[in-house]
Amino acid sequence: MIIIKKYSNILGAFIGFIISYLMWQYSPYEYVYKSWFIFLLVLLILLIWLLIEINLNHKNESIETKQQLSEIKQQLSETKQQLSESKNNLIFSHKVIRIFPDQNKLLFTCNICNIFNVGSLIAIYEQKNDILNPIGIGHIESINSKGLIQVSYQLSINLPLTIESISISPTLTKEFH
């Protein structure tokens, strides 16, 4: 049945061509054999059956497709819900371990180290009364296996940094020249 569905247009054109040829070949006043008439009647009934069968199979396939689509939509909504739940659990937190002001470097660690690469940039903020003020930018120089991240930084404001007063957040993932 699949082969007939693929070539249904060609089959319909071929049958139309045969009927047209027969109507052109024989004028309305000529005698037509009963066998020709019976053959065409059987062919017509066969075509009607074929069209009904194709239509029913198409409806069955569309029902199956709708069921599959609804299952996929349900799986997508479940996945989306799981992602939103896991996304809410991923809150970036960090701890500055040491600041080397004479070398303009600092060491820190964080809970999500895989968002940083060597060469990435970080933003450095001064935290006062739960308000973050941008004061500089840092360039990640190295990340060791224990999760310690070494950063060289440049400040836009000459301000002494203290471990308690600064906050760090990820910015660009590639080195900026």
C-alpha positions in Angstrom: 0.0 0.0 0.0 3.0 2.3 0.6 4.1 2.0 -3.0 0.7 3.0 -4.3 0.6 6.0 -1.9 3.9 7.3 -3.3 2.7 7.0 -6.9 -1.0 7.9 -6.4 -0.7 11.0 -8.6 1.0 9.1 -11.4 -1.6 6.3 -11.1 -4.5 8.8 -11.3 -3.0 10.5 -14.3 -2.5 7.1 -16.0 -6.1 6.0 -15.4 -7.4 9.4 -16.6 -5.3 9.0 -19.7 -6.8 5.6 -20.4 -10.3 6.8 -20.0 -9.7 9.9 -22.2 -8.1 7.7 -24.8 -11.1 5.4 -24.9 -13.6 8.3 -25.1 -11.6 9.8 -27.9 -11.2 6.4 -29.8 -14.9 5.6 -29.7 -17.6 8.1 -30.6 -20.9 8.2 -28.6 -22.7 6.5 -31.5 -20.4 3.5 -31.9 -21.2 0.2 -30.4 -19.2 -0.6 -27.2 -18.8 -4.1 -26.1 -20.2 -5.1 -22.7 -16.9 -6.4 -21.6 -15.4 -2.9 -22.1 -18.2 -1.4 -20.0 -17.7 -4.1 -17.3 -14.0 -3.6 -17.3 -14.3 0.2 -16.8 -17.0 -0.3 -14.1 -14.6 -2.7 -12.2 -11.8 -0.3 -12.7 -13.9 2.5 -11.3 -14.9 0.4 -8.2 -11.3 -0.5 -7.7 -10.2 3.1 -7.8 -12.9 4.1 -5.3 -11.8 1.4 -3.0 -8.2 2.5 -3.4 -9.0 6.1 -2.6 -11.0 5.1 0.5 -8.2 2.9 1.7 -5.6 5.6 1.2 -7.8 8.1 3.0 -8.3 5.8 6.0 -4.6 5.0 6.3 -3.8 8.7 6.1 -6.3 9.3 9.0 -4.8 6.5 11.1 -1.3 7.8 10.5 -2.3 11.4 11.4 -3.9 10.0 14.7 -0.7 8.2 15.5 1.4 11.3 14.6 -0.8 13.4 16.9 -0.3 10.9 19.7 3.4 10.9 19.2 3.5 14.7 19.1 1.5 14.9 22.3 4.0 12.5 24.0 6.9 14.5 22.7 5.3 17.8 24.0 4.8 16.1 27.4 8.5 15.0 27.5 9.6 18.5 26.5 7.5 20.1 29.2 8.9 17.7 31.8 12.5 18.4 30.6 11.9 22.1 30.7 10.6 21.9 34.2 13.6 19.8 35.3 15.9 22.3 33.7 14.2 25.3 35.4 14.5 23.5 38.8 18.2 22.7 38.3 18.8 26.2 37.0 17.4 27.6 40.2 19.8 25.5 42.2 22.9 26.9 40.4 23.7 30.1 42.1 27.2 31.4 41.7 29.1 31.9 44.9 32.8 32.6 45.4 35.3 33.2 48.1 38.3 35.5 47.7 41.3 33.7 49.4 44.1 36.2 49.0 44.9 39.5 47.4 48.4 40.5 46.3 48.0 44.3 45.8 51.7 44.9 44.8 51.4 42.4 41.9 47.7 43.3 41.1 46.7 39.6 41.5 44.2 37.7 43.6 43.3 34.1 44.3 39.7 32.9 44.7 37.6 29.8 44.5 34.0 29.3 43.5 31.3 26.6 43.5 31.1 26.5 39.7 34.6 26.4 38.3 33.7 25.0 34.8 32.3 28.4 33.7 35.9 29.8 33.8 38.7 29.3 31.3 42.2 30.5 31.3 42.0 33.8 29.4 38.5 34.6 30.6 37.5 37.9 32.0 35.8 38.5 35.3 34.2 41.6 36.7 35.3 43.0 40.1 32.9 44.9 42.2 33.1 46.7 45.5 30.3 45.6 47.8 28.9 48.2 50.1 25.5 47.8 51.9 24.4 45.0 49.5 25.1 47.4 46.5 27.7 46.3 43.9 29.8 49.0 42.3 32.0 48.0 39.4 35.6 48.9 40.1 37.7 46.8 37.7 38.2 43.8 35.5 40.3 40.7 35.9 42.0 38.3 33.6 42.2 34.6 34.6 45.8 33.4 34.4 45.5 29.9 35.8 43.1 27.4 37.3 44.6 24.6 39.3 43.1 21.1 40.0 41.9 22.2 43.5 39.7 24.9 42.0 41.9 27.9 42.9 41.7 30.6 40.3 44.5 33.1 39.9 43.6 36.5 38.4 45.5 39.5 37.4 43.3 42.6 37.7 43.2 46.3 36.8 41.1 48.7 38.8 39.4 51.7 37.4 39.5 53.4 40.8 42.5 53.6 43.1 41.0 51.8 46.0 42.6 49.4 48.5 41.0 46.0 48.1 40.0 43.9 51.0 38.7 40.3 51.0 35.4 41.3 52.6 34.7 44.3 50.3 35.1 42.8 46.8 32.7 40.6 44.8 33.6 38.7 41.6 31.3 37.7 38.7 32.0 35.9 35.4 31.8 38.0 32.2 33.3 37.0 28.9 34.5 33.5 28.2 37.2 34.3 25.7 40.3 36.4 26.1 39.7 40.0 25.2 42.5 42.0 23.4 
